[in-house]
Amino acid sequence: MLFDCDKNILRLTEQEEELKPRHVIQLSAWGFKKIVAGRYEASLSPEEPSLIKKVEDYLRKQNLVYALSPACRSFIDAIEERSAELTKIFRKAEQFKDGQYDEQEFSDFGKFLQSHTVRRLKGHQVKAAYHLYLLGNGANFSVPGSGKTAVLLSVFEKLRLEGKVNVLFVVGPASSFGPWRDEFEQVLGRRPKYIILAGGNKTARRTEYYNFEDYGELYLTTFQTLLHDQQDVSSFLGSQNINALIVIDEAHYIKRLDGNWANAVLRISRHSKYRSVLTGTPIPNSYVDLFNIFSFLWPHHTLLDQTKKSRLRYCEDHRDYSTAKKILEPVIGPLFYRVRKKELNLKKQIFLPTVLVKPNPIEKKVYEAIVRKIRGYAKDDYLKNIDLINGLRKGRMMRLRQCLSFTGLLDDAIGEYDEDLLESDNDLRYDIHNYSKLETPAKLKKLMSLIQKFQRRKEKVVIWTNFIGTIELIMKSCRENGYYSKKIIGDTPIERATVSEEETREQIRNEFVNDLSGLDVLVANPAACAESISLHKTCHNAIYYDLSYNCAQYLQSLDRIHRVGGSEKQEAYYYFLQYQETIEQDILASVQGKARKMSAIIDEDYCIYSMDMGDDTDELEAYQRLFTS
């Protein structure tokens, strides 16, 4: 039997009837089809170049007599050579993580970084950079605030000066664009020619992909844009002029195996020799979250075959994390680097005692009326189907949170939630509709007194609230009290290639962190500002005007003022304003409890934990606990 390959076609030709039915079934599973009697062919997909080796191993194990054509032999030799080289690289990275490495090489690497970067990297960052440099394609799973961007930029600079890359191509959330550009200048000491490929007109964007003569050094695009432009991106990355280091920032966005974003990322991975992923949450919900990450990093090398993937799913279903670790550690353990929070040597986070505020008469009256109405409705919930019940319960919890943030918010509808919690109570309706004319929220008065103290001490403060209407209320009060403040919300534009008349969130952030700007009060909502924006260099105070049950956003917001590059010498202080004897105490206890649990398990490399903490599930559990027990 002759085993041959011609371009992208694999071919098995029998001299006699050597293949048994079981052999044909297995070959069919690998895509082989019977062309004519005694001849079977399959396409050699770029997605699985190892198929040729897999078939050859199978023929040998089945004791089938076969001969390899010269082309086939050459292909297999190349695969084996590449596999041996990768094994060598993986082993070197593994030894480095275990503390076994060439001290002179590591010292020389550190000296290079010291002489070619403006910002001196921390010890843990130098180690992370060296690990990535050894691999060429690696993951950095270090905790938020550890300086993953600086690590990546230092490796890019070394590869660039060695003539191996000339472009840094970053795919990430739009909020990361400003930090990437700023970090580039602060770490490497030069302002890059950067090109933002996001939003705007696709036809106009295309000119950037085919401008090979005057290309940029830093390209920034979103997952959404990549999905639409993946063919153009592939053409750009595949150009002979371009040698790119592709970075997937906040890589947990590509966790879904069948997701469109993930598929787009995997398609472009083959057009670059150097790839990296950055995320502080490598296994948020499932071991499956890891599959796309390592498929992107090593697209020509099957790290986790179907057998291992099936075993991992089984371990996950049975919470057998120790066995899962035994499966994963030898395979992907060498391929990622992780710095834990305790290794950052940051000053402590100071959580000050909750400031309990006595609500004003109307605030108290409206809140208690809504609570009574919800308790009454809760008794009849069992009569409705579960989807309707859950929708109503989420709407009711939202109304309570609005009431405790700013009573005036109750005057507006909430999406599809149309339940009337103030039915037939015209007095309450009047109070809500005219609330801003009747009284000033008690929490707002307390907030202004806190801001005044920070102003006297010439300290900056970030104020977190979940509602746009509340942000506008706080901004108005700051203006009336003479406090210079700005806001960052979802509608605050990111920097784009086109000029916007509005200030971008990057401009606002840069003004806020500037000691001499006079902007000392930033009002933000966690959904828009809890990721990719650093405030820690000049701001060390955060006030939580209200909270949601979303622990992920809570944790991310904490890290905005507690990060490498400032928090080593300065504590971060957190203030919580809450109305006494309300569900606000339950919300704070919930997110802080989950935060403590997460801190206890996040140091484990292969534990599954939910970064969606505080979404619908927690809100519904709180409703059950508060109103149906």
Helices and strands as residue ranges (DSSP letters): E 2-6, E 9-13, H 21-29, E 33-36, E 39-43, H 51-61, E 67-68, H 70-97, H 103-116, H 123-135, E 137-140, H 148-161, E 167-171, G 174-176, H 177-188, E 194-197, H 202-209, E 218-221, H 223-237, E 244-249, G 251-254, H 260-268, G 269-271, E 274-278, H 288-297, H 306-317, H 321-332, G 333-335, E 336-337, G 341-344, E 349-351, E 355-357, H 361-378, G 381-383, H 386-405, G 407-411, H 426-433, H 435-438, H 442-456, E 460-464, H 468-480, E 485-488, H 505-513, E 521-524, H 526-529, E 539-544, H 551-559, E 572-579, H 584-601, H 616-627
